[in-house]
Amino acid sequence: MPKALQPHPDRALPAGPARDVARRIHASTKDLPLLCLHGHVDIGLFATDAPFGNPADLLVVPDHYVTRMLISQGVSPDKLGLPRRHGEQTAQAQPREVWREFCANWHLFLGTPSRYWLEHEFAEVLGLDVHPSAETADDLYDRIMARIAEPGFRPRALLDRFNIELISTTDAATDDLAQHASLDQELPGRVVPTFRPDAVAHVDRDGWPGLIAQLGKLADVDTTTYDGFLQALRQRRRAFIAAGARATDHGHLSAAAVPLTDAEAARIYAGALKGDVTAQDAQAFAGHMLYQFAVMSAEDGLVMQLHPGVLRDHDPAIFATYGPDQGHDIPVAAEFTRSLRPLLERFGHAEGFRLVLFTVDETVYSRELAPLAGVYPAVRLGAPWWFLDSPDGMRRFRELVTETAGFYNMSGFVDDTRAYLSIPARHDLARRIDAGYLANLVVQHRLDEDDALQVAKALAYDLAKDTYLS
């Protein structure tokens, strides 16, 4: 018989005397609206509001947590339906074949947050009652196809069903925001862009001069000079703000934000336009631009989000065949204290400036991030991100930062996902983990229950609203 799918009502809550308290705390937050202000859901989903295509394209192909696990066990990316770059033709698996591969390997996700999220999605979003397996794959595929064909399962309808109050997409500086403009007529202020200028800040990336020309065209500014480049960036930020943007997003390898002289920045910029730039100059310019983006955020009020410490596209063969952003990004050690000192010397106490810091390097939680947030009014700690947005990762985060930074120097939970259906599962897991952490403090008589209920609401909703929308 197929194994029944019945997520336990107490999942991820603590055992022992804290459980009853955790149940009450979770009950107080589970129905709060979701603020999704650091996400990567494609704006095209909402702009077109077209039905989802099939289970593979909805739940497997775009989810890097899923594909990287399967690839790590020897499953070919072609068997997972990953499109090859530049339209290269290959014997790519069909959606039902991709789904069968996923279901046959369902056991690989035991113990992972992906398993938790997917079980939540299957049971509570899709209404499924059996686990994936080789035997159930085709039946589940057909049942999901029927479900996603329902009018109430369109992307916009799910905003209401998921209780999403506000969701942000992540958009390059060279995106024209046309889909946001059209969508704002029908869902005013509910789906907003986030300004992600990484591609134009790294002068040694392939195709950088073309991106700079595109930036200049969109901004109607001459970007053949460094001054014109800065002017174009400010113009694009104004366009994003007009479209409802609340934040910027920066995924640099290093947190270094060290300004150059204008002359040195102009020299590197001019050389890069001619294709003449060293790795050292490119690194220096990226750090300089991180500082300049702080200058701009202090001017225009966009919240600055920084998540360094990831070596992108670690596998050159995967990058060459399938392109960037295929889940082959690997963390490296991060350093914040010295790297951010020039930025925080100038803006750490500046009124109207806010910097949200994320990391995938747990070693800096108590040593660097909590002390920084515990002294600079501008700094908030972002939620555990990427490899750390797991049950134990979130618990460790609370244990390592709270005693130094408290609860109110946090950003609140943000889900950081492009997998749309996983959003309610991710918020639910975070609320359960916070309920458990707070419940343990209550039963240890370190916090009374009324205060715990207040803090739980802050972590689930109030702090995100204050960080990004105040």
N, C-alpha and C positions, 0 to 999 in steps of 0.2 A: 504494500500500500504506500502511496506517496506520503511523505512526511508533512504533517500539518504545519501551517505557518500561523503562529499565534504569539506575537510579541507580548512578553509579560508586562503587566501594568506597572510593576516595580522595577523594570529594567534600569540599570545604571544607578539606582538608588543604593545607599549603604545598607549593609546588614546590621543586625543587632539593635541596640536601644535607640539609635538615631533614625531608624527607618520611619517610624510613625511621624516624627517631626519633619523629616524630609518630604513625606507624602503631603503634609499640610502646606509646606513651603512651595512645593511644586504645583500644587493645586491653585495657589494664589497667583502664579505667573503663567501657567500653561496656555491661557486664552488671551494673553496680552497681544496686541498687534505686533507684527514683525517690521523692523526697520532694517533694510538690507542695503547698507551704504558702502559696501566694499566688495561688490560682486562683479561677475564677468558674464552674466547671461547676455546673449546676443540681442541687441536692440531689434533686429529683424523679426524675432519671435513676436514681439508686441506690435511692431509696425504693420506686419501683414496679418497677424492673428490667424494664420493658416493652421489647419489641423497638424498635429505631430505626424511624422511620416510612418515610422514603424518602431517596434521595441528596441531594435539594435541601435538605430540612430538616436533614439531618445535616451537610452540607459547605459549603453556600452561605449560606442565609438567616441563620444565627446568627453567621457569621464576618465581623466588621467589616472585616478586612483584605481579604476578597474583595469584599464588597458596595461598599465605598468606591471601590475601583479601577474596578469596572464603572460605578458612578454617575458617576465622574469622566470617563468616556468617553461619557457621554450616555445610558446605559441607565437607563430609568425604574425607580424603586424598586418600582413595581407589577409590572414584568416580572421582578423578582427575588424576588417573593413576600413583601416586607416587609408585615406586617400593619398596617393603619391603626388609629390609636388610637380608643378609645371604640366599637369595633365597627362603624365606618363601612363601609358596603357599597361595593364597587368591583369592577371587572372584573379581579380579581387573577389573576395567572398561576397555572396549575396546576403541581404539582411537576415534571412531565416538561418542561414549557415552560421553567421556571426553569433546569433542568439543561441543556437545549439552549442557552439563552442563555449560560450559563457556559462550556460546552464550545466554543461558536463563538468565544468571546473568550479562549481559553486563552493566546494569544500575548501578551495584555496583562500577564501576570504574569512574563514573562521578566525576569531580573535582580532579582526581589524575593524576600524570605524566604518569602512565601506559596508561591511556586513550589517552593522547596526542601521546605517542610513537606508540601505536597500531593503531590509526587512520592513522598516517603517514605510517606505514608499510602496512596496508591494502590498502590504496589508491595509494601510490606512489611506493611501492615495488611490491605488489601483484596485483595491478590494479583492486581492488574491488570497487564497486560503491554503495553498500548498507551496512547499519550497521548490526552487528550481532544481532540476536534475536532468540527466540525459533522457529519462523516461517522461518527464513532464514538460519538456521544452516546447514541443509543438503546440500542446494544449494551452500553455501559458502565452505563447506568442499570439495565438488566435484570440484569446480572451483579452489580451492587452490591445490588440488591433481593434476589437469591438469597442473597448472602453475609450480609446483616444479618438474614435470617430464620433463620439457623442458631442453635441454642441456645447455642453457644459464643461467640456474638457479642453476648450481652446485656451491659449496662453492668457488672454485678458481675463477670462472667467476665473481662471485659477488664482489670479491676484486676490479676488474676493474670497474664494474658498480657502486659500492659505492665510488669509487675514494679513496680507502684505499692505502696510500703510504707505510705504515708499520704497522703491528699489532703484539702485543706480546701476548703470552699465559702465564699462570701462572703454574709453574711446581715445584714439590717438589724436595728437595735435593736428594731424592732417585729415581727420574725418570731417566731412562737410556738415554733419548733424542734420541732414535733410530728413532722415527718418524720425529723429526726435521732434523736429518742427511739425511734421504731419501728425505724429502721435499726440502732441500736446493739445491739439484741437479736440481730441476725444477723451483723453485721460490727463487733463491738465494737472501738472505738478506731481504726478504719481510715478513716472518713469523718467529719471533724470540722468544726464551724462556725468562722467568723471573724467577729468583731464589727465591723460597719460602721455607725457612728452618724451619718454625714454628713447624712442627711435631717433629723434632729432638731437638729443643731447650727447649721443655717442658717435663721435665723428669718424670712427674707424669701421662702422658697420657697412656691409654691402649696400650699395644704392643710396648712400647718404646724400650725395649732391642732388639726386633726383627728388628726394624727400624735401630738401630745403627749397628747391624750386617750387614744389607743390605747396609747401607752407606759405611761401611768398605769394603765390597766386590766390590762395584762399583768403589770405589776410589783405591782399591788394597792397603789398609792401615789397620794396626792393630788398631781397635777402642776400644780395651779393656782398654785403658788408656785415660785420658783426653787430653794429648798431642797428641795422635793419632787421637782423635776426631777432634781437631782443624786442624790438618794436612789434614784429610779427607775432611773437609769442604772447605779448601782452594783448594784442588785438584778438588772438584766438581765445585767450582766457576770457575776455569780455564776451565773446560769442558763446562760450560755454556757460558763463554765468547767466546770460540772457535766456539760455535753454534750460536753466534750472540747476546747473551744477552746484554742488556743495563742497567738492573736494578735488584735490589732485592726487596722483598716485605715482610713486617712483620706485622702480625695482632695480636700482643700481647694485652692482656687485659689492661695492664698499659703501659704508655710511659716510665716508670722508666728504665734508662740505667745506672746502678750503678755497677762498677766493684768490683769483689771479689779478694782476694789474690789468686794466683795460687794454693796454698795449700788448701784453702777452696773450690775452684771450683773443684779440683781433688777429695776432700773428698765426696762432694755431688754426683759427677759423678759416683764414684766407688760404693757408696751406692745404687744409682738408678739402676745400672746394676744388683744388687742383689735383686732389688725390695724393698729396704729399703730407703724410702725417705719421708720426711714430706712435708706438704703443704707449710710451711714457707721456707724450703730449695728449693722446686721447684720454688717458686716465686722469690727467690733470684737468683737462677741460670738463670731463664729466663731474668731477668734484667741484669745480668752479660753478658749473650750471646748477648743481644741487643747492649751492649757496644762493645763486641768483633766483632760483625758484622760491626760496624762502623770502627773499626780498619782495618778490611779486606777491606771495601770499600775505605778507604783512601789509601790502598796499591794497589788495582787493578782497581779502578775507576768506579766500578758499582754504579749507583745512588741508594741511600738507600731510600726506600719508607716505611713510618710508618703510620699505621692507627689503633690506639688503641681505647679502650673505647666501646667494644661490648662484651656482655656476650653471649657466643655461646651456642646454643642448650638449650634454656631456658626451654623448655618443655621436661622433662625426658621421658614421655611416647612416644612422637613423635620420640625422639632420639632412644629409645629402639626398636621401631617398624620399623622406616624408615631410621635410621642412621643420620649422621651429615649433615649439610649444606642443610637443608630443609626450610630455611626462618624463622626459629624460633630463630633468634638471635636478642637480644634486647639491645639498647644502654644504657650505664651507664655514669655517670659523668667522664669527663677526666681532667687530670692535666698535663701540659707540662712544666711549668716554672722551678719548682724544679726538676722534674723528668729527664729533659734533660740537666740540668746544668753540670753534670760531663762530658757528651759526648761533649757538646758545648764548655766547657772550653778547651778541647784538640783539637777539630776538627772544631769548629765554624768558624775559620779563615784559616783553612788548605786549601792550594791550591790543587785542584783536587778532593775535597770531596764535595758531594752534598747530602742534606737530604730534602726529600719532605714530608711535614706533612699534613695528612688528619685527619678529625674528623667528628663525627656525633653529637657532643656536641656544639651547636651554642654559648653557653655562653662563650666559650674560644676564639672565633674569634677576638674580639676587645681587650679583656683583656690579652691574652697570645700569640696567634699565630701571629697576625699582628705585635706586638712589637718584637717578636723573629725574624721574617723575615725582619723586618725593621732595624735590627742591625747586624745580623750575615750573612756574605756573603755566607755561605754554605747552608742557609735555603731558601727553596722555599715553598710557600703555595700550596698544592694540591687543585684541584677543589672540589666543594661541592660533597659529596660522599654519596651513598646509600640513606638513608632516606632524604637527603638534595638535591639530584640532581633533583630538581623540579623547576618549574618556580619561585615561590616565595622564595624558599630556595636559589636559585642562586642569585636572586635580593638582598636578605638580606646579603648574603656573600659579594657582591660587596660593599654594603653600609657600612658594618661593618669593612672591612679590608682596603679599598682603601686609606682612608685618612691617615692611619698610614704606610702602607706598599707600597703604590703606585701600579701601574700596573705591573711593571717589576720584582717584587719579587714573581710572580706567576709561577706555573708550566705550564700554559696553560690548555686547557680542555682535560681531559681523561675520557673515558666513563665507565670504571669499570663494564662491563657486560659480562655475558655468553650467552645472547640472541643475536645471531649474527645479525638477521634481524633488531634489534632495533638500531644498531650502527649509521646509518645515521640519524635516527630520533633524537637520543640523541645529536649528534653534531649540528644538525640544531636547536634544541631548545636552546642549549647553545649560539649559535651565535645570535639567535633572542633576547635572554635576554640581552646579552652584547650590542647588537645594541640599544636596548631600554634604557639601563642604560646610555650609552654614549650619545644618542640623548637627554636625559633629561639634561645632563650637557651642551650640546651645546645650547639648547634653554634657559637655565638659564645663558648663557654667562660665564660659568665656564670653557669651553673648546671650541676651534674652531673646525670646521668640519674637516679640514685637519688633525689635530691631532687625532680626533676621528677615522677617517678612518685608520690611522696608528696604533693606539692602538687596534682597532678591529681585524686587521690582526695579530697583535702580540698575542692577546688572543686566536685566532682561530688556529694559526699555528706556528708562529715564536717562541713563548716561549716554546712550547712543544719540538720543534726541538732543541732549545738552552739548555733546561733542560736535555734532555735525550740523545741527539746525538752529542753535541759539545765536 
